[in-house]
Amino acid sequence: MAAEQKTETLIKVRGLVTAFGSKLVHDHLDLDVRRGEVLGLVGGSGSGKSVLMRTIIGLNRPKEGTVEVFGQKIVEAEGAKMRALEMRWGVLFQDGALFSSFTVKENIQVPLREYTHMSQALMDEIAAIKLAMVGLPPDTARKYPSELSGGMKKRAGLARALALDPELLFLDEPTSGLDPISANMFDELIKGLSESLGLTVVMVTHDLDSLRAVATRVAVLVDRKIKSGTIEELRQDKNEWIQEYFSGPRGRAALAGKAA
């Protein structure tokens, strides 16, 4: 049974076509995300990484193809069905996407208010637990986003994404804008949470160091399609962009850093 769980496919994308006007972003793209893995999603600027993530969670409607999450076709999930899906995943948008007029505690409680009927006391308790889980001190709860550093905003956004104890976690450029030390600490946080909570993670990133530290598999968006594998497998790919990304100067530097 445990072996079957490991290979269960939580996200299945088939023949996905995404376009904005005459601009084709994804051209009959296929992707599987398996339970328990941390999938790093990379690609060049404008390749449609964030668009793909938004399409998977139903924020963008594809032109063609199917997206299934937990066995449910997203385009067919409306009302109660969509709410049931949304309760099983959490999303950390780029820069945290916190509501500026809410305190950190109130931000964390947004999904609790939206999807449950908990008492205020229980929501306060959950917010405190989630803050501790992401490594933020208790007094962060009463602060506003404008009072937080970039790294703290990311952690607060992550606490909100974890509020409903999701099985599936989406991260959009989680280390973007962070200094190397903060980025490394955030990588370690994601790795620790994914292992301790048994999370399946889809991480949109351009950061090679994060990929090497956290991802168990990498999906590369290139030529409007997906190529996936381990970093070592992808380094053998003949595609010019993939070669430059993983084996160019920055790729070699990241590899050397990991070896050190």
N, C-alpha and C positions, 0 to 999 in steps of 0.2 A: 504493500500500500504506500509506504514512504517513497519508494522509487517512482511510483505512478504520479504522486503529488509533484515531484520535482520536475517532471516533464509535462505537466498540465499547461496548456496554452491559455493564458488569461486574455491576451489581446491577439486578435487575428485580423489582419488587413489584407484584402485581396482586390487586385485590379484597381487600386485607388487612382482616380484622376481628379486633380484639383486645379482650378484655373480662376484667375481674376481678370475678367474681360478677355482679351486676346493673349494674356500672359499665362502660359502653361507652367504650373509649379511641380506637379507630380504626374507622371505618365505611366499608368497601370502598375503602380507600386504595390509590392507585397511585403508584409512584415509579420513576424510572430514574436510575442513576448511571453516567456515561460515563467511560471510561478517560481518565486524565490531568487530570480536573477536581478542583477543591476545592469540594465542596458544603457550604455552611453550612446546618444544619438548625435552624430557630428555631420558637418558638411560646410561648404563654403558659404560666404555671405550671400543671402538671397536664395539659398537652395531650398528653403521651406521647412526648416527644422521645427520652428515654433508653430508654423501653420499645420504641420502634421500632428503635433501634440494637441493643438486646439481642435483639429478635426476628430481625433480619437475621442476626446471628451465631449464632443457634440456642439462645440462653439462655432464650428465652421462646417457647412454642408458640402459634401463632395459632389462633383459633377457626375462621376461614375464610380462604380466599385462598392465594396462593403467594408464596414468596420464592425467587428464584434468584440465586446468586452464582457467577460464572465458569461459567454455564450449568448448574449443579447445583442441583436443588431441595433446600433445606435440610432439610425434613421427611423427605426420603428418604435423606439422607446420614447414615449410621451407621458406626461402627467406622473402618475404614481410609479410607473416603471422606471422613468428617468430619475426620479427622486431616490428610488431604491438603489440605482446604480451609483448615483452621486454620493450616497452615504458610505459606499465601499471604497471610494478613492479620495485622495487628498491632493491638492495642487499648490505648489509654491511658484507663483508667477515671478517674473524677473523683477528685481528690486523690492520684492516682498509684497507689493501692491496692498499695503495696509491703508485702512480708512483714516485719513488725517485727523478727523474730528472725534475719533474714538480713542480711548486709552488702549494700551496693549491688551489688558484683560478683556475689554469689550470687543476688541478685534478677534481674539481667540474664541470668544463666545458666539460670534456671528453664526457659524454653522450649527452650534448647539441650539440657538434660538430658531434657526431656519428649519431644522429637521427633527427636533425633539420637543418634549414638553417638560423639561427638567425644572426643578426649583432653582431659584437664584443661588441658594447656598450650595447646591450640588454643582452648578456651573462654575461658581467661584473656586470650588475645590478642584475641579477638573482643570481649570485655567492654571492654577498653581502647580499642579502635577506636570502639565505640558511645558510650563516655563522651566521647571527643574529638569525635565527630560532633554531640553535643547540647550541646557547650560546657562540659562539666564537667572540672575539673582531675583529673589521674591519682590523687591521694590520696583522691578521693571513693570509690574502689573499696572501700576497707577500712572506710568509715564505715557506721553503721547509720542507718536512716530517721529515728530520733529526733534525730540530730545534724545533720539537714539543714533548711534553710529551706523554706518552701512552694514557692518557685520551683525549688529544687534537687530537691525530691521529684518535681515534674512532669517535670523533665528526666530524672531517673533512670527514671521510669516510661516516658518516651518511648524512652529507650535500650533498655529491655526490650522494648517494642513493636516496635522495629526489629531485634531480635536475629537474626531469621531472614530478614532482607532481604525483607520482604513487598512485594507489589505494591499492596496496599490497606491503608489506615490509618484506623482509627476513633478519634476523639477525643471524649471526653465532658466538656464544659465545661472545656477546657484552660486557660483564663485565669481561671477562677473562684477568688476568694480572693487573687489577686495584686494588688499595687499597680500603678498605671498604667505605671510604667517597666518593671517586670518583665513585665507583660502585653504591652507593646509589643515587648520583646525576644523573648518567646516567639512572638509573631505572626511576627516576622521569621525566627525559627528554622524555624517550620513552612513558611513560604513558601519559604525557601531550600532546605529538604530536599525539598519536593514538586517543586521545579523541577530540582534537581540529580539526584535519584534517580528522577524520572519517576513519582512516587507518585500514586495516586488517593486522595483524602482525603474522608472524611465527618466533618464537625465539628459536633457538637451544641454550641450556644452560645446565650447571650442577649446577648452582647457585640457591640454595633453596630460598635465600632471594629475588632474582630477580623474581622467580616464584611467590612468595607470594605478592610481590609489584606490579607486572605488569600483570601476566597472568590471563585471565578470564577462561581458560580451559587448561588442561595439557594432552599431549599425551606421553605415556611412551613406548619406544622401549624395549621390553623384549621378549626373546625367538623368535627373528626375526619377531615379529608381534607388533601391536599397541594395547595398552589399553588406553582409554581416559576417562576423567571426570574432575570434580573439585578436588582440593587437598583433600578436606574432603571425597569425594567419593572414591578416590584412596587409602586413608589411611585404608579403610575397605577391600581392596583387599587382598586375601590370598597368592598372589605370594610372595615368600620369598624376592626377590630383591626389589620389590615395598614396602614391609613392612619395610625393613631395610632403604630404602632411605627416606621415609616419616615419619617413626615412630622411627628410630634409634636415637642415641644421637644428631647428627647434625640436623636431622629433628625436634626433639623436641626443640632444641636450637633456630632454626629459627622460630618455632611457638611461643615460649615464647617471642622472640624479637618482633614479630608482635603484640602480645597481649599487650606488654609493651608500 
